[in-house]
Amino acid sequence: MYRSHNCGELRASHSNTEVTLSGWVQGVRDKGFMIYIDLRDRYGITQLYFDEERTPKAIMEKASKLGREFVIQVKGNVTERASKNPNIPTGDIEVVVSELTILNSSLVPPFTIEDKTDGGDDLRMKYRYIDIRRNPVKNSLIFRSKVTQAVRNYLSNDGFIEVETPYLIKSTPEGARDFVVPSRMNEGQFYALPQSPQTFKQLLMVGGMDKYFQIVKCFRDEDLRADRQPEFTQIDCEMAFVEQEDILNVFEGLTRHLLKEVNGVEIEKFPRMLYDDAMRLYGNDKPDIRFGMEFGELNAVTQHKDFGVFNNAELVVGIAVPGGNSYTRKEIDKLIDWVKRPQVGALGMIYSRCNDDGSFKSSVDKFYDQDDLAKWAEVTGAKPGDLVCVLSGETNKVRAQLSALRMELATRLGLRDPKVFAPLWVIDFPLLELDEETGHYHAMHHPFTSPKPGQLELLDTNPGDVKANAYDLVLNGNEIGGGSIRIHDKATQAIMLKHLGFSDEDARAQFGFLMDAFEYGAPPHGGLAFGLDRLVAILGGQETIRDFIAFPKNNSGRDVMIDAPAPIDDEQLKELSLKLNLKS
Ligand code: ASP
């Protein structure tokens, strides 16, 4: 038996019991005549004690030679400590060691196994198995397990069936590039790894599995923006014989359950916001509603004067920064520089100070009088002491810029408390989105999303105006889930694919299997998928998903621990009938 107890469980009530513990040496304090060792495992740390009087000499010697991260087993007696350590749960006791076995030695670890380690990101990733011994990573993985367990329990209790779908498939259109896998047995042919199980879960609905879920890996070959992973996990769900309302209720229930179970937070009803309103009020389809600072559109109260910048703008829009009138001129100039950074891309920023006496002082006093500025304050909801920040330009761009500024200022003002949870549904997304570069429309969600009833005809005349039965679940400014009611008849699916630019042949080649299935009694259905990594990180109060993934990839999509991706040898290439044609 390697252990009778773990390193986190012994208390004063265990005094005078003989125990066996196994674990890693966190640290050795060798005072010559006595030695203290902190023994660590997943459950905690227990102090081991050796002294000249009671410990056999050979053991004493062995103990003095132990290094950090050696794996040892000890037998000994639990003894109440003279000086207790209130900072750890086992701090009342120590184990007076009578036997010591070295189970394995360890090289000196490349970074300290402490909550705040001296190891940089790259080093931690290279030695991830050591990193996982650290509390922040270990606890994140345990937390993730708690969340997935709660998901499985909730959905299973609600009659959902967990079904696995294949990984070696054909392209799924979630808008990214596919990772492909060559097939040895089918020369010159490739599987694609699923960007999501979308088509399979729809086929499960045709198969009569009317409540499906799966905690599943998805693969998208995208340029990796910060905190994205090429492989990530979804809680993927689909239901048959449902309308949007049913879906929202079920998965609001799941999210409410998680918040309660995992965070002890109770939230009554999640607000719902139209996509158009989210864009108008927050410039963003995933608004953070933990704080106000809603947009105020100022065209009507700015375009009557001679100020060309505003008059020529499609949209003039502002926010009130609480307490912002206290910013110095220098601080405001810095803020202007911030919005002009290429990442934000504004051309400039106009501001109006709301003084405590009810007067205003703006950067455009030449053009606007006190009455005008009072209206700016009214529209943006600014109070005395606030600062109104105004951007102008092309609607979509200016909204994105002001949204970035809103989030940045809220972060600086401490309004984005990770312990506060503000979920909401954003509904009625547009069906299509214009790709500015190509001038073509593509599906905003995916090609299987159904248009709102009666809007199919609009596709010919005003494609950009067609609304979809599509919804996102947003939590603290992050999209944590998204889905739609699907098209479930072949004719509509064919029209949709045509509008997305698929020729009949292409549509047939790529989605023939789904269209065929629609001809064999496809029930009305819909669903959604949660991004599990992000959901767990937010529930865990963290900004980044990395620590919640056991073996994440770096920003270039590499696993630096196993050194993948890696070349394959000529023999393997030959077997796969592949020839490389490398550029360099
Ligand atoms: N497959 C979709 C996605 O990955 C989710 C859904 O529509 O259910 O975003």
Boltz pocket constraint, residues with backbone or C-beta under 6 A from the ligand:
constraints:
  - pocket:
      binder: B
      contacts: [[A, 174], [A, 195], [A, 196], [A, 197], [A, 198], [A, 237], [A, 482], [A, 483], [A, 484], [A, 527], [A, 528], [A, 529]]
      max_distance: 6.0
